[in-house]
Amino acid sequence: MTQWITTLYSQKKLIDYKKTGVLVLIPLFFLINFLVCIPYFVGYFSLSVEGLFDNNTGLKPALLEVFEKGECELDLSVSCVNSNTTWISNGYTIYLMPSSHDEFKAKEIVVLADRVIITNAQSVIMVSGSYENIGSTSFSDLHTQMVKDSEVLNIIVKDIVLSELAANMMRQYLLLFFQNLIYVLVLSAALYIGFGWKSKKNLGFMESVAMNVQMMFSPALLSAFVGMYNPGMAVVVFPIILTMRFLLLYRSFIRIKQ
């Protein structure tokens, strides 16, 4: 076990452990994906609503207007007197209970029966979630509370985001799983073509896969550690460190005598 730990930094040990079996590599790959996901999970938990408002001018007053003008009752789902209403506020197009809304454009606030969706200036969905964490109330009551305490709006937006935390985490995990699987296959193919296929260094493709999976562990571990404090930086750290390790591994193979 102690010797395997040296694969965290030693390219030579990666080569020594190139015959590691799939019964070790498969759970290791799942663990690597979990580590890579940690910065994204921390980002979901530590979402700064004030930062969201600061980076999207006009969003806060537009949301306040939704609760002010929306004659709606809330109890897990929303029912409104003035359904299928659209207006523009502070640069945002507000859709209150539209009969249909399949395509999302820039700077929209879409209030549906079971969820709220908010897009930014690049048409990217920033906020999407249900009302299940808010409880039974009305938009007018919420607006009254927001006027008295500005923090209430922040809490409502955070509750909406966290309502789909489990689904977002699973979605993110699957996305990164397939992304990292592509990393492994591409890097393994590059190593195999360079030193296995038509080469005298006798490197099999599965051996290349074994080395690359083990090589990913230390960048993933570092990314998870950085992600606990700076999720945005951690997302960049993983591919950079992974690329550096691969180049060092490639260099180590070049030095092996044929």
N, C-alpha and C positions, 0 to 999 in steps of 0.2 A: 504493500500500500504506500509506504514511504517513498519507494522508488518511483511509483506511478505519479506521485505528486510532483516530481521533478519535470513531468511533461508540461506543467504549467508555464515553464520558461525555457526548457531545454529542447532544442530541435533534434539533438542527437537521441534523446530519450523517445521522442515521437517516432523516430525511425526504428528504435529498438522494440517499440510496442506496436509495430505495424501489423502484427498478426492477431491483434485483439479481436475476439469473436463478437458476433452480432448480439449475443445475449447481454453483453456489456454495453455495446454501442447504442442499441435502441433506447434503453432507459437513460443513458447519458445524453442522447440527443433530445429527449423530452425535457430533461433537467436544464439543458442549455437554453432551450426555448423559453422555459419558465424564467430563467435568469434574465434573458433579453427582454422579456415582457415587463419586468419589475419597474423600469422607468416609466412605462406607459401607465401601469397601474397606479403608481405614485402620482403621476400627472392627473389622473382622473380624481383621485382623492383630494389632492391639494389645489384643485382648480380655484384660481383667484377671480371671483366675480367682478371685483373692482377693476382688475387688470383687463377682463373681458370688456367692460364698459369703456375703459380708457383707450383701448385699441380699436373700438368701434363707435366712433362719434355718432351721437344721436340715438343709440340703442336704448339707453336708460330712459330718456323722456318718452320714447316711442312705446316702451313697455308699460310705463306708468299710464299712458293714454289708453292702452288696451284695457287695463283694469278700470279706468275711469269711465270709458264709454261702453265697454262690454256689459250688457245687461244679462249676466250669466250666473247660473248656479253650479256649484262644483261639489261632486260627491263621487270620487273615483273617475267619473266622466263629466263632461261639461254639456250643459244644455243652455241655449241662449235665446232670448226673445228676438233679437235682431240678427238671426243667422244669415249666412250667405251675404255678408257685408264686407266691402273692401274700401279702404281709404289709405292715404299717405300721411305719414307723420315723421318729421325730422329725417327725411330721406329714406325711410323704411316703408315698404308696402305691407299693410296689415290685412290679412285675410281672416275674418271671423266666421268660423264654421262654414267654409266653402262647400258647395255640393260635390265638387271634385277638385283635386289639386295634385297632379301627377308629376309635374316638372317644376323644379325649384330654381329660381333665378336669384340674382344678386340682391342682398339686403331685403329679405322678406321675414315677416313674423306670421307664421301660419298657426292659428288656433283651431285644432281639430277636436272632435269629441273625446278622443282618448289620449291625445298628446299635443305637445307644442314643438314646433320646429322653427329654428332661427338660422338664417344664412348670413354670411358676411359679404363684403364687396366683391369677392371672387367666386360667389355662388357656392361656396363650401359650407356644409352644414356644421355650425358651431355648437348648437344646443339642440338636443333631441331627447325627449323623455315624456313620461306619463305624469299624472297628477296623484299617484297613489301615496306619496309621502306628505301631501299637503293636508288632507282631511276634508271634512264637509264644511263648506263656507260659500260665500258669494264673492264675485269680483269686486262689488262695491265695498264690502266689508274689508277685503284685502287692501283696496285702494286707500280706505280710511286709515288703516294701520300703517301703510307705506308713507302717507303724508306725515303721520306723527313720528315715525321712526324709519329712516331711510334704509336701515339694515334689513328690514322685512323683505324688500324686493330681492336683496342679495340671497337671503335664505330661501326664498321661493325658487329662484333660478338654480341654486345649488341643489335643492330638493329634486327639481326636474331632471337635472343632469345625473344625479346619483340613483334615480329611479330605475335606470337601465344599466347600472354598473356591471352586474353579472353578465348580461348579454354583451356589453361592450368589451369586457375583459375576454370573454370566450371568442368573440369575433377577432379581437386583436391577437390573441394567441394563435388562432388558426391562420391568420394572415402572415404572421411572422414564422409560423411553422413551415409553410410552403416557401416563403422567401428564403429561409435558412436552408431548407432542403435543396433549393436551386443553387445556393452558395456552395454547399457540399458537393453536389454533382459537377458543377462547373470547375471548381478548384481541383477536385479529384481527377476529372478528365484532363485538365491541364498538366497535372503532375504525372499522370499515367502516359500521356502522349509524349511528354518530355523524357521520361526515364523508364517507362515500361514497354510501351508499344514500339517494336523495332529497335529496342535498346538492349545493351548487354548488362544493364544494371538489375534486370530481373525483378521488376516491380509489378505486382498484379493490381488490377483495378480495385478489388476489394481491400487490398492493403493500403492503397491510396485513400480510399474512403475512410478506413480506420484511422489513419493519421490525421486527416482533415477534421473528422468529428472531434477527436481528442484535442486538436489544435484550437478549436472554437471555444473550448471550455474556459480558458483564462481570459480571453477578450469578453466573454459573456459575464464572467464573475466580476471583472473590473467594471463593466457597464452597469451591472446591478448595484455595485457599491456606489458608483458616482450617481446613479439614478435616485438613490435615497436622498440625495442633497440637491441635485440639479438634473431633473429629468431631461430637459432639453439638450444639455451637453452630453448626457449618457447615450442618447440616440446616435450622436455623431461618433462617440468614442468607439463603439463596437466595430463598425466597418473599417475604421482607420487602423485599430490595433490588429484586427483580423488580417487585413491586407499586409501589414508589416510582418506579422508572423509567417504568413504564407511565403513572402519574399525571402525571409530568413531560412525557411524550410527548403525552398527551391535552391537557395545558395548552398545549403548543407549537402544536398544531393549532388550538386555539381562537383563538390570536393571529394565525393566518394569515388575511389578508383574503380575502374571497370574490371 
